[in-house]
Amino acid sequence: MSVTLKDFYADWCGPCKTQDPILEDLEADYPDVDFEKVDVDAAQDVANEYQVRSLPTLIVENDDGIVERFVGVTQRDDLEDALDEAGA
């Protein structure tokens, strides 16, 4: 089963910069997960499709669809739980 973590961010978003190191550490420990960064300014259509209204928004999904959605800076433990639930 494929697992993806979509990180919706913007360059001007301060909390997004706080989220980045958490995601970078997580990415090193979950090599089978596809980590996608989505710049909402450049990809508004994708942000609209996922109904992103606040930044950062993190969405964990697998082949069955969205497993978990986080809005705001999210701690590593919460993301690990969602990735494990998704089958990572």
C-alpha contacts under 8 A as a table, 3 or more apart, distances in Angstrom:
res1	aa1	res2	aa2	distance
1	M	62	N	6.72
1	M	63	D	6.22
1	M	87	G	6.83
1	M	88	A	7.98
2	S	32	D	7.97
2	S	33	V	7.17
2	S	34	D	7.92
2	S	62	N	5.52
2	S	63	D	6.07
2	S	87	G	7.92
2	S	88	A	7.69
3	V	32	D	7.65
3	V	33	V	5.25
3	V	34	D	6.34
3	V	60	V	7.21
3	V	61	E	5.78
3	V	62	N	4.43
3	V	63	D	7.18
3	V	83	L	7.46
3	V	86	A	6.49
3	V	87	G	6.90
3	V	88	A	6.07
4	T	33	V	5.59
4	T	34	D	4.62
4	T	35	F	5.86
4	T	36	E	7.21
4	T	59	I	7.96
4	T	60	V	5.75
4	T	61	E	5.34
4	T	62	N	6.22
5	L	33	V	7.13
5	L	34	D	6.27
5	L	35	F	4.94
5	L	36	E	6.16
5	L	58	L	6.75
5	L	59	I	5.60
5	L	60	V	4.51
5	L	61	E	6.51
6	K	35	F	6.09
6	K	36	E	4.76
6	K	37	K	5.96
6	K	38	V	6.85
6	K	58	L	5.58
6	K	59	I	5.09
6	K	60	V	6.46
7	D	35	F	7.49
7	D	36	E	6.02
7	D	37	K	4.74
7	D	38	V	5.83
7	D	56	P	7.04
7	D	57	T	6.16
7	D	58	L	4.75
7	D	59	I	6.76
8	F	37	K	6.16
8	F	38	V	4.75
8	F	39	D	6.04
8	F	40	V	6.25
8	F	47	A	7.29
8	F	52	V	7.65
8	F	55	L	6.67
8	F	56	P	5.69
8	F	57	T	5.15
8	F	58	L	6.17
9	Y	13	C	6.92
9	Y	16	C	5.87
9	Y	37	K	7.20
9	Y	38	V	6.20
9	Y	39	D	5.21
9	Y	40	V	6.01
9	Y	55	L	5.84
9	Y	56	P	5.23
9	Y	57	T	7.09
10	A	13	C	5.31
10	A	16	C	7.09
10	A	39	D	5.31
10	A	40	V	5.92
10	A	41	D	6.48
10	A	55	L	7.55
10	A	56	P	7.99
11	D	16	C	7.84
11	D	39	D	7.67
13	C	16	C	5.28
13	C	17	K	6.81
13	C	55	L	7.07
13	C	56	P	7.73
14	G	17	K	5.31
14	G	18	T	6.73
15	P	18	T	4.95
15	P	19	Q	6.30
15	P	55	L	7.42
15	P	56	P	6.68
15	P	72	G	7.14
15	P	73	V	6.18
16	C	19	Q	4.98
16	C	20	D	6.34
16	C	55	L	6.78
16	C	56	P	5.29
16	C	73	V	7.15
17	K	20	D	5.29
17	K	21	P	7.77
18	T	21	P	6.77
18	T	22	I	7.76
18	T	73	V	7.07
19	Q	22	I	5.49
19	Q	23	L	6.43
19	Q	56	P	7.65
19	Q	73	V	5.61
19	Q	74	T	7.01
20	D	23	L	5.20
20	D	24	E	6.15
21	P	24	E	4.97
21	P	25	D	6.19
22	I	25	D	5.35
22	I	26	L	6.23
22	I	75	Q	7.25
22	I	76	R	6.18
23	L	26	L	4.95
23	L	27	E	5.97
23	L	76	R	7.72
24	E	27	E	5.12
24	E	28	A	6.54
25	D	28	A	5.38
25	D	29	D	6.80
26	L	29	D	5.24
26	L	30	Y	6.24
26	L	76	R	7.13
26	L	80	E	7.84
27	E	30	Y	5.16
27	E	31	P	6.27
27	E	33	V	7.47
27	E	35	F	7.00
28	A	31	P	6.15
30	Y	33	V	5.62
30	Y	88	A	7.36
31	P	34	D	7.77
32	D	88	A	6.93
33	V	88	A	6.45
38	V	42	A	8.00
38	V	43	A	6.75
38	V	46	V	7.92
38	V	47	A	7.84
39	D	42	A	5.43
39	D	43	A	5.93
40	V	43	A	4.98
40	V	44	Q	5.12
40	V	46	V	7.66
40	V	47	A	5.84
41	D	44	Q	5.89
43	A	46	V	5.51
43	A	47	A	6.47
44	Q	47	A	4.94
44	Q	48	N	5.98
45	D	48	N	5.09
45	D	49	E	6.13
46	V	49	E	4.96
46	V	50	Y	6.36
47	A	50	Y	5.28
47	A	51	Q	6.00
47	A	52	V	5.18
48	N	51	Q	4.72
48	N	52	V	6.09
49	E	52	V	7.87
52	V	55	L	7.69
52	V	57	T	6.70
54	S	57	T	6.39
54	S	71	V	6.62
54	S	72	G	7.38
55	L	71	V	6.62
55	L	72	G	6.07
56	P	71	V	5.97
56	P	72	G	5.13
56	P	73	V	6.49
57	T	69	R	7.16
57	T	70	F	5.60
57	T	71	V	4.51
57	T	72	G	6.20
58	L	69	R	5.79
58	L	70	F	5.04
58	L	71	V	6.49
59	I	66	I	6.91
59	I	67	V	7.66
59	I	68	E	5.90
59	I	69	R	4.56
59	I	70	F	6.39
60	V	66	I	6.00
60	V	67	V	5.58
60	V	68	E	5.24
60	V	69	R	6.43
60	V	82	A	6.79
60	V	83	L	6.73
60	V	86	A	7.31
61	E	64	D	7.46
61	E	65	G	5.31
61	E	66	I	4.16
61	E	67	V	5.06
61	E	68	E	6.97
61	E	86	A	6.65
62	N	65	G	5.38
62	N	66	I	6.54
62	N	67	V	6.95
62	N	86	A	5.93
62	N	87	G	7.64
66	I	69	R	7.45
67	V	82	A	7.06
67	V	85	E	7.56
67	V	86	A	6.11
68	E	82	A	6.23
70	F	74	T	6.76
71	V	74	T	7.44
74	T	78	D	6.84
74	T	79	L	7.08
75	Q	78	D	5.64
75	Q	79	L	6.60
76	R	79	L	5.10
76	R	80	E	6.04
77	D	80	E	5.08
77	D	81	D	6.24
78	D	81	D	5.19
78	D	82	A	6.39
79	L	82	A	5.11
79	L	83	L	6.13
80	E	83	L	5.08
80	E	84	D	6.05
81	D	84	D	5.18
81	D	85	E	6.11
82	A	85	E	5.00
82	A	86	A	6.12
83	L	86	A	5.00
83	L	87	G	6.43
83	L	88	A	5.39
84	D	87	G	5.17
84	D	88	A	5.17
85	E	88	A	7.44
